């Protein structure tokens, strides 16, 4: 290993079911000839980050030397191993605030939790330069006064710390201050955020509960899709826990708890075990996977697809430690109307 080594930046900026945190993870081995210097000053020069960002990382225990949290004034020495976690800034898109109806579930001076609707893209990107949640939040937050305390600096733009797929509904948290942004990013990095989803999947799931552990990565043939990799050195480690909530004949209502948050994780994992999400156009759930050959059944399923022209997936529960008060927060969102209607149709079908 070289005397001075930057292992790299870990960008987890993906549309995810429960969202990988959006952060940069730097690991640095200090040169053996380095003179003692404050770690915040060292990192400002080394990473081209502001001193305030480094200090915020230290306050949130996101700045470590030899695997132990240190303060911003800690003096580094030769061969120290530095690890620092920083929220990843939004890409350099021009954000023109847009008025938007937001279903706000919870809000205070530091955080804002919304119930995202189907079809709403969270973050601007290629093909989505307007009409995203970031544009709507920018308009909403523009007129608010956020207290500016020494460790609660307001953000110039919404602090997106995770994402939900465009056609998935449910709870999503954003940070309103620098302190909240760093703190929440750390919670996602440590996998301490509680994320529970409700999904309707094809087939009668055999076990009452189970765990799917399979690496996920981009499909080499279809780059917009994810796939499972059997080889340990391919893809990213992903774990999904599930349990059956209700059996409805040819479909099953389940709850999924994410231990990791990879792109399309629930959708790909459930397809992997033979139970794609109902209505999922990308992963084979938008056709009849289980059932009979009778015309009436086919028409029934088609009517269900019309009620919910998307994957039947909802981010129902979100739990986190409040970045300001330290309080354990747990928020819940009711199932959206389209999922409720489809469930009622299946219940009546099974009842008949």
matplotlib code that plots the C-alpha trace (Angstrom):
import matplotlib.pyplot as plt

x = [0.0, 1.3, 2.3, -0.4, -3.5, -7.0, -9.1, -11.9, -15.3, -18.3, -21.2, -24.5, -26.7, -29.4, -33.2, -33.8, -36.5, -35.9, -32.9, -29.3, -28.1, -26.6, -23.1, -19.4, -17.2, -13.5, -10.7, -7.2, -3.9, -1.8, 1.7, 4.5, 6.2, 3.1, 3.6, 1.0, -2.0, -5.6, -7.7, -10.3, -7.6, -5.9, -9.2, -10.2, -7.0, -7.1, -10.7, -11.5, -14.5, -15.5, -14.3, -17.9, -18.8, -15.8, -16.8, -20.4, -19.1, -17.1, -20.1, -22.1, -19.4, -18.8, -15.1, -12.9, -9.2, -8.2, -11.9, -12.6, -14.6, -12.5, -13.2, -12.4, -9.4, -7.8, -4.2, -3.4, 0.0, 1.8, 0.1, -3.2, -6.2, -8.8, -12.4, -14.9, -18.6, -20.1, -23.5, -23.2, -24.2, -27.0, -25.7, -25.2, -28.6, -30.3, -33.2, -36.1, -38.6, -42.0, -45.2, -46.4, -48.9, -46.9, -48.4, -46.4, -46.6, -44.2, -42.1, -40.0, -37.0, -34.6, -36.5, -39.4, -41.1, -43.5, -45.8, -44.6, -47.2, -46.7, -45.1, -43.2, -39.4, -37.4, -34.3, -33.5, -31.4, -31.2, -34.7, -36.1, -34.9, -38.2, -41.2, -39.2, -39.7, -36.5, -38.2, -41.4, -39.5, -37.4, -40.6, -42.0, -38.9, -38.2, -40.7, -39.8, -37.4, -35.1, -33.3, -29.7, -27.8, -24.1, -24.8, -28.1, -27.1, -30.0, -29.4, -29.7, -31.6, -33.5, -31.3, -32.3, -30.8, -32.5, -34.8, -37.8, -38.5, -40.7, -43.7, -43.3, -45.3, -44.6, -42.5, -39.4, -37.3, -35.4, -33.1, -33.6, -30.3, -26.7, -26.7, -29.7, -28.2, -25.0, -26.7, -29.3, -26.7, -24.8, -27.9, -28.4, -24.7, -25.0, -28.2, -30.1, -32.9, -36.1, -37.8, -40.8, -42.6, -45.9, -46.0, -48.4, -46.6, -47.5, -48.0, -48.6, -45.4, -44.6, -42.9, -44.6, -41.4, -38.0, -34.8, -33.4, -29.6, -28.4, -26.0, -27.5, -26.0, -26.8, -27.9, -25.1, -27.6, -30.2, -28.5, -31.7, -32.5, -30.9, -30.2, -29.0, -25.4, -24.4, -20.7, -19.6, -17.3, -20.1, -22.8, -23.5, -24.5, -28.3, -30.6, -34.4, -36.5, -40.1, -43.2, -46.7, -49.5, -52.4, -52.8, -55.2, -55.0, -52.8, -51.2, -49.8, -49.6, -46.2, -44.2, -40.6, -37.9, -34.8, -31.4, -29.7, -31.1, -30.1, -31.6, -34.9, -34.0, -37.4, -38.5, -35.5, -35.2, -38.9, -38.6, -35.5, -37.5, -40.3, -42.7, -42.4, -44.4, -47.9, -48.0, -44.2, -43.6, -39.8, -39.6, -42.3, -45.2, -47.4, -48.6, -50.4, -47.8, -50.1, -53.7, -56.1, -56.6, -60.2, -61.2, -63.0, -59.9, -57.8, -60.3, -60.3, -56.5, -56.5, -59.0, -56.7, -53.8, -55.9, -56.5, -52.8, -50.6, -47.4, -45.7, -47.8, -45.2, -45.6, -43.0, -45.3, -43.0, -40.0, -38.1, -35.1, -33.4, -34.2, -31.0, -31.7, -33.5, -32.2, -35.8, -36.8, -39.2, -41.6, -43.9, -46.5, -48.4, -51.7, -51.8, -52.6, -56.0, -54.9, -53.4, -56.4, -58.8, -56.8, -56.6, -60.4, -60.9, -58.7, -60.4, -63.8, -62.4, -61.0, -64.3, -66.2]
y = [0.0, 3.5, 5.7, 8.2, 6.5, 7.7, 4.5, 6.5, 7.9, 5.7, 7.2, 5.7, 7.9, 5.6, 5.4, 2.9, 1.2, 2.9, 4.5, 4.0, 7.1, 9.7, 10.1, 10.2, 7.9, 8.8, 6.7, 8.1, 6.8, 9.7, 10.0, 8.9, 12.3, 14.3, 16.9, 17.1, 19.2, 19.7, 17.1, 19.6, 21.8, 18.7, 17.5, 20.9, 20.9, 17.2, 16.9, 20.4, 20.5, 23.4, 23.5, 23.7, 20.4, 18.7, 20.1, 18.9, 15.4, 15.4, 16.5, 13.6, 11.1, 10.7, 11.6, 8.7, 8.1, 4.5, 3.6, 5.9, 9.2, 12.3, 16.1, 18.6, 19.9, 16.4, 16.5, 13.8, 12.0, 9.9, 6.6, 7.5, 6.0, 8.6, 7.8, 10.5, 10.4, 13.4, 14.0, 14.0, 17.4, 17.5, 17.4, 20.8, 21.1, 24.5, 24.1, 26.4, 26.1, 24.7, 24.9, 21.4, 19.7, 17.9, 15.4, 16.4, 13.8, 15.5, 18.6, 20.6, 23.0, 20.2, 17.5, 17.1, 13.8, 13.5, 10.8, 10.5, 9.8, 7.4, 8.9, 11.6, 11.5, 12.4, 13.9, 15.7, 13.8, 12.9, 13.1, 14.7, 18.3, 19.6, 18.4, 16.5, 16.4, 18.6, 21.3, 21.1, 21.1, 24.1, 26.1, 25.0, 25.7, 29.0, 30.9, 29.2, 30.7, 28.0, 28.9, 29.4, 28.1, 27.3, 23.6, 24.1, 25.9, 26.0, 24.3, 26.3, 23.4, 20.4, 17.8, 14.6, 11.7, 8.8, 8.0, 6.0, 4.6, 6.8, 4.5, 3.5, 5.4, 6.2, 7.9, 9.8, 12.1, 15.2, 17.4, 21.1, 21.8, 20.9, 19.1, 17.0, 16.2, 14.8, 13.0, 11.3, 10.3, 8.6, 6.7, 5.4, 4.5, 2.5, 0.8, 2.0, 3.6, 1.5, 0.9, -1.3, -1.8, -3.4, -5.2, -7.4, -10.2, -12.9, -16.5, -18.1, -17.4, -20.7, -19.6, -17.3, -15.3, -15.4, -13.6, -13.0, -12.4, -12.0, -9.5, -7.0, -5.1, -3.6, -6.2, -6.4, -6.7, -4.2, -1.4, 0.2, -3.0, -4.7, -8.4, -10.9, -12.1, -15.5, -14.6, -13.0, -10.5, -9.1, -6.7, -5.2, -7.1, -6.9, -8.3, -8.2, -9.7, -10.5, -11.9, -12.8, -10.4, -11.9, -14.8, -14.1, -17.2, -16.4, -13.3, -12.6, -9.4, -9.2, -6.8, -6.3, -4.9, -3.6, -4.3, -2.7, -0.3, -1.2, 0.0, -1.9, -4.2, -5.5, -5.9, -7.9, -10.0, -11.0, -11.9, -13.9, -16.2, -16.5, -13.9, -10.7, -7.7, -7.4, -4.9, -4.5, -3.7, -3.9, -7.3, -9.4, -8.6, -7.0, -10.3, -13.3, -15.2, -17.5, -18.5, -20.2, -20.1, -19.1, -15.9, -14.5, -14.7, -13.1, -10.2, -9.9, -9.6, -7.0, -5.0, -5.1, -3.9, -0.9, 0.0, 0.0, 0.5, 0.3, -2.1, -2.6, -1.3, 1.2, 2.5, 2.3, 2.7, 5.0, 5.1, 7.2, 9.0, 12.7, 14.6, 17.4, 15.9, 12.3, 11.1, 7.8, 8.7, 6.2, 7.4, 5.4, 5.9, 4.3, 2.2, 4.3, 4.1, 2.1, -0.7, -0.7, -1.1, -3.9, -5.7, -5.4, -6.9, -9.9, -10.4, -10.5, -12.9, -15.3, -15.0, -16.1]
z = [0.0, -0.8, 2.0, 1.1, -0.1, -0.9, -1.3, -3.1, -2.9, -2.3, -4.2, -3.3, -5.3, -6.6, -6.9, -4.2, -2.3, 1.0, -0.4, 0.0, 1.8, -0.5, 0.8, 0.0, 2.0, 2.0, 3.5, 3.7, 5.0, 6.3, 4.8, 7.1, 6.7, 7.5, 10.3, 13.0, 11.9, 12.8, 11.0, 9.8, 8.2, 6.7, 5.1, 3.8, 1.7, 0.9, -0.1, -1.2, 1.2, 3.4, 7.0, 8.2, 6.4, 8.1, 11.5, 11.0, 10.2, 13.4, 15.5, 14.0, 14.8, 11.0, 11.3, 12.5, 13.0, 13.4, 13.7, 16.6, 16.4, 16.8, 17.1, 14.4, 16.4, 16.6, 15.4, 12.9, 12.9, 10.3, 9.2, 10.9, 9.1, 8.5, 7.6, 6.9, 5.8, 4.0, 2.5, -1.3, -2.8, -5.4, -8.9, -10.5, -12.0, -12.0, -9.7, -10.5, -7.6, -8.7, -6.7, -5.9, -3.6, -1.0, 1.4, 4.5, 7.3, 9.8, 9.9, 12.4, 12.2, 11.1, 9.1, 6.8, 6.0, 3.0, 1.7, -1.9, -4.6, -7.5, -10.5, -8.6, -9.3, -6.3, -7.8, -11.1, -13.6, -17.2, -18.6, -15.4, -15.3, -13.8, -11.9, -9.3, -5.6, -5.2, -7.3, -5.2, -1.9, -3.1, -3.6, -0.3, 1.8, 0.1, 2.3, 5.6, 8.2, 9.5, 12.8, 12.2, 15.2, 15.4, 14.6, 12.7, 9.5, 7.1, 3.7, 0.5, -1.1, 0.2, 1.8, 0.1, 2.1, 0.3, -2.6, -3.5, -7.0, -9.2, -9.1, -5.5, -2.9, 0.7, 3.3, 2.5, 4.8, 3.8, 5.9, 6.4, 8.1, 7.7, 11.0, 10.0, 6.7, 8.2, 11.0, 8.8, 6.3, 9.1, 10.2, 6.6, 6.4, 9.7, 8.5, 11.6, 9.7, 10.1, 6.7, 6.3, 3.0, 2.1, -1.3, -3.2, -4.9, -7.3, -6.0, -2.6, -0.7, 1.0, 4.2, 6.7, 6.9, 5.5, 4.5, 1.0, 0.8, -2.7, -4.3, -6.7, -9.6, -13.0, -15.5, -18.1, -21.0, -19.7, -17.9, -16.6, -14.7, -11.8, -11.4, -8.8, -9.0, -7.6, -7.5, -4.2, -6.0, -8.2, -7.3, -3.9, -0.8, -0.2, 2.5, 2.5, 5.3, 4.6, 6.3, 5.1, 6.0, 4.0, 1.6, -1.4, -3.5, -6.5, -4.8, -1.3, 0.7, 2.5, 4.6, 3.7, 6.0, 4.4, 6.0, 3.0, 0.4, -3.1, -6.3, -6.9, -4.0, -3.0, -6.6, -7.7, -4.6, -4.8, -8.5, -7.6, -5.4, -7.9, -6.6, -8.7, -7.5, -8.9, -11.7, -11.9, -15.6, -15.4, -13.6, -15.1, -12.7, -15.3, -16.7, -15.2, -13.3, -11.3, -11.8, -14.2, -17.9, -17.7, -19.6, -16.6, -14.5, -17.2, -17.4, -13.6, -13.5, -16.4, -14.4, -11.4, -13.6, -14.7, -11.0, -10.2, -13.4, -11.4, -9.0, -5.8, -3.4, -0.5, 2.0, 5.0, 8.1, 8.6, 11.8, 12.7, 15.6, 15.4, 14.6, 16.9, 19.9, 19.9, 20.1, 18.5, 15.7, 14.0, 11.3, 9.3, 6.1, 5.1, 2.0, -1.1, -2.6, -5.7, -3.5, -1.3, -4.2, -5.7, -2.4, -2.0, -5.5, -4.6, -1.3, -3.0, -5.7, -3.1, -1.2, -4.2]

ax = plt.figure().add_subplot(projection="3d")
ax.plot(x, y, z, "-o")
ax.set_aspect("equal")
plt.show()
